[in-house]
Amino acid sequence: MSLQLGQIAPDFDQESTDGPIRFHEWLGESWGLLFSHPKNFTPVCTTELGEVARLKPEWDKRNVKPLGLSVDPLESHAEWAKDIAETQGHALNFPLLADADKRVANLYGMIHPDSDPSVTVRAVFLIDPAKRIRLILIYPPSAGRNFAEILRAVDSVQTGDRLKVSTPVNWEPGKPAIISPALTDEQAKEHFPQGWRELRPYLRMVELAD
């Protein structure tokens, strides 16, 4: 199944380290970050899961629920969790799906046969409270993810939704954003009474006041 931005994220039921999860129900009114790992007891995955656990205050601040996935059984997850806590200094504080039958992995297109038919790629799906997919990132099994960049991308998407802006290259919170070209100047004045800097009619930079 080929998923695209804007689609409703497929719902599913699967076992996890926190018990059975019905995905849409579990998300509730939160954002979700569904991310996959090739398999248990692999070095890159171990560092990533420790980092996601360390970042719990950042996910909470953004109303994001992380949900990991590995195509190994639940018993194996429990043993791996011990290694993660001991080597990374942060115990798992979010669920890890036990997708041994690969139902979720196949539903989300996380297995790329021409790369490796036996494991999942490092996929990332950002899902909003309306259950729509807002961001998709795909990494090869060997490349560790940059979760600082993933947090930045979450900030960009959420800021865009809230303030009707886009974000320019290398944007970070606190930096100027771009007023949506869909807004006329008159509409922009209502949203941005602080004014903006017009580089071109289609490129209006605004300091965010929130």
N, C-alpha and C positions, 0 to 999 in steps of 0.2 A: 504494500500500500504506500503510495507516494503522498505524503502530507505537505500542505502548503500553508503559508501565512494567511491568517484570517479564517481558516477552517476551525470547526469545533473539534477540540482534542478528543480522540476516541476514548470512550469510557471503558473500564475494565474492572474485574475482580481478581485479586491476586494475593497470595500470602506474603507477609513481610515480617521483619524483625519486631514490629509493633502489633502483630496480629493481622487478620484479614483486612484488606483495603479495597473499598469500592471507590474508585478514583474521584469521580465528580462529587460524590457525597463527602469524601474526605477533604476535598479542596474547600467546600463551602463557599464563603465569600472572600477567600484569600487568593492571591496569586500562587502559581505553582512553578517549581523548577524541577522538571523530570530529567534525570541525567543517568546515562548508562555506563557500565564498566565491562571490559572484555570478559573477565572472570575473576574469581577470588584468588587471594594470595599472590597477587602480582604487584610489583614494586610501585609502579606509577599510580595505580588505583589506590593503594594504601595511603600514599601521600595526599591524594585528592580528597579522600573521605575524611581524613584528619583535618584538612583545611576547611571543608564545608562545616564540620562540627565547630571549629574554632570561630567561624564567622556567624554563629547563631545570632548574636546581637544585631548584626547587620541585616540578616534575613528578617528578623522580627521587626526591625524598624521600617522595613519596606513591605510588611505584610506578605512575605513570601514563604511558602512551605517547600523546603527541599525534599525530594524523594529520589533516592538512588535505586539502581537496578543492576543486578548481576545474574547471569544465567546459571546459577549454582543453587543447590538446595539449601533450605533454611538451616539445617544443622551446621553446614559449612559456614554460613554467615556468622553464626554465634562464635565459632572458633576464630574466624578472621577478625571479628570485632575486638577480640582480646589483643591481637597483634596491633591493630590500629591504635588502640588506647596506649599500649606500651611503647610503641615506636614513635608515635606522633604527639603524644601528650594530651590528646583530646579524644574522649570516648564518643561513640556515635550518639547523637541526640536527635536524630531524625530517622525515619524508617528506610530500610533497604529491602526492596522487593526481591523475593526469591523466585525468579522467573525460569525455573528449571525446564518447564515445557515450552519456553520461548514464545508464549502467547503474546505477551506485551511487546517483546522485542520485534516480533513479526508485524504486530499491529501498527507499530510506529516506524517500521522500516529501519531498524537498528542493525540488521545483519546485512552486510554487503558481500555477496558471494564472490565477487571478483577480487575483493580485498582478503577476506578470510571467512569462509562459510561456517566456521565453528564458533566464532566469537562475535560479540557486538562491537561496533565502532563506539567511539566516545561521543555520543549524541547528547545535545542539550536542547530542551524544549522549554521556553517560557510561555506560560499559559495564564491568561488574565481571569478575573473573577466571573466573566461571562463564558468561560471555558474555551475561549478562542486562542489559537496558537499565535503568538506575537513575535517570536524569535526562534530560529533554528540554527544551531551550530553543529558541525560535524567534524570531529577530529579523528585521525587514524589511531589505531590501538596504541601506538608507541609514543604519541605526543600528549604530554600532560597539559591540562587546561589551565588557563590563567583566570582564576576566579575574581581577581581584581577587575579584569576587563568585563567579566560577566556581570558583576555588580554595577559597573559603569553603564553597561547596556540596559540593565533593569532601570537604573535612574533615568536614562534617556527616554525609554518607552513611557515610564510613568509620568515624567515631566511633560512629555508631549501630550499625553492624554489630558493632564490636568490644566495645562496652560495654553493649549493650541499652538505649540511651537514645534519646530524641528531642531535638531542639534547639529552643529557643524563638526568638521573633522577634529578629532582629538578632544572633543568637548568633555568637560567634567563639571559636576555641580558647582554653581557659583560663577560660572563663565557665561558670557552672552550667548543667547540662542537666536534662532532664525524664526521670524514670524511666518506662519503658514501662507503660501501664495494664494490659498483659497480665501483668505480674508482680504477684503478691500481695505483701503486706508481708513475709511470711515468706521468699518467694523473693528479694525486694529486699534483705533483711538479709544473705543469702549473697553477693549481688553487690556490695553497697555497705555494708560493715561500718563505714564512716566515718559512716553515718547520713545523714539528709536533712531538709529543711524542708518540711513538709506545709502547703500553702496551702489545698488542698481534697483530699479523698480521691483524686481523679483528677489532681491537680496537685502532684506531689512533686518538689521541686527538690534536686538533688544536686551537690556539688562533686566534680569528677572527680579521681581520685587518680593517674592514670597519667602 
